[in-house]
Amino acid sequence: MAEKKKTEPQKNPAAVALGRLGGLKGGTARAKALSKKRRSEIAKKAAAKRWAKRP
């Protein structure tokens, strides 16, 4: 029986580079925009969610 191969569409290298560039900047830019208090609130909320998952 012949195996069918799925071919993934080729990605535009320029679009990939642009998306990666934005992704690399994102977290740093967001952290600069937030106040220390707000960053702390977000971190506490994330930690609570992680700990809530534990059995």
C-alpha positions in Angstrom: 0.0 0.0 0.0 1.4 3.4 -1.0 1.9 6.0 1.8 0.5 9.4 1.1 2.8 12.2 2.2 1.4 15.5 3.4 3.3 18.5 2.1 3.3 21.5 4.4 2.9 24.8 2.6 6.2 26.7 2.4 6.5 29.7 4.7 7.7 33.0 3.4 11.1 33.5 5.0 10.6 37.3 5.3 7.3 36.8 7.1 8.9 34.3 9.5 11.8 36.7 10.3 9.4 39.6 10.9 7.2 37.4 13.2 10.2 36.3 15.1 11.5 39.8 15.5 8.1 40.9 17.0 8.1 37.9 19.3 11.5 38.6 20.6 10.6 42.2 21.4 7.2 41.5 22.9 7.9 40.4 26.4 10.6 43.0 27.0 8.4 45.8 25.7 5.4 44.7 27.7 7.5 44.5 30.9 8.8 48.1 30.3 5.2 49.3 29.8 3.9 47.8 33.1 4.5 49.2 36.5 6.4 47.1 39.1 3.1 46.6 41.1 1.2 45.4 38.0 4.0 43.0 37.0 3.9 41.6 40.5 0.2 41.1 40.4 0.5 39.2 37.1 3.2 37.0 38.4 1.2 36.2 41.6 -1.8 35.3 39.5 0.3 33.0 37.2 1.9 31.3 40.1 -1.5 30.7 41.7 -2.8 29.1 38.5 0.3 26.8 38.2 0.0 25.7 41.8 -3.8 25.1 41.4 -3.0 22.5 38.7 -1.1 20.3 41.1 -2.9 17.2 42.4 
